[in-house]
Amino acid sequence: MDRVTSRLSHWLASAAASVGLPSSAGPQAAQQQPPRDWALWRAACDGHAPSATRWVRELTPQAYGLALQMVRKAEDAQDAVQDAFLRLWRSHPSDTHGAKLATYFNTIVLNCCRSQLTSRREWATEHAALTELHDAQQLRDGSE
C-alpha cells in the first residue's frame, strides 16, 4: 500500500511541476491542511466571496494536474476542472460521509476527464472508422 501511495505522490508532484506549481501542491500539502474545506464550502454556498475564492484556489492546482495527466491537453484539462466546479456546485454535497471536499471534487474531475476521453474516442472512432469502411467498400466495389 505504501508503494501505491508513493507512486501517486510522485505522479501528482510531477503533474504539479508540469504546470509550474510548487511541489508542495501535491497530496502532502492537502494532508497538512486543517479540515476546513467543508467550512469554506459552506461559507461559499452562503455567498461569502472570499471563501469561494480561497476554496477555488485550494482545489484547482491538484485537480488541474490530475486532469492534465488524464487528458494530456491543457485546454481539455481546464475544461474538465471548470465542468467539475459546476457539477460540484450543483450537487450540494455535505461532509456527512466523512470524505474531504478535495477527494470528492477530484472524483468529479476524474469523471469529467473520463467523459471527455469517451467523447474523444467516439468522435475519433466514428469518423475514422466510417471513412475507412467507406474506402474499403469502394475498393471492393471497384475490383468486382
Order of alpha helices (4+ residues) and beta strands (2+ residues): alpha-alpha-alpha-alpha-alpha-alpha
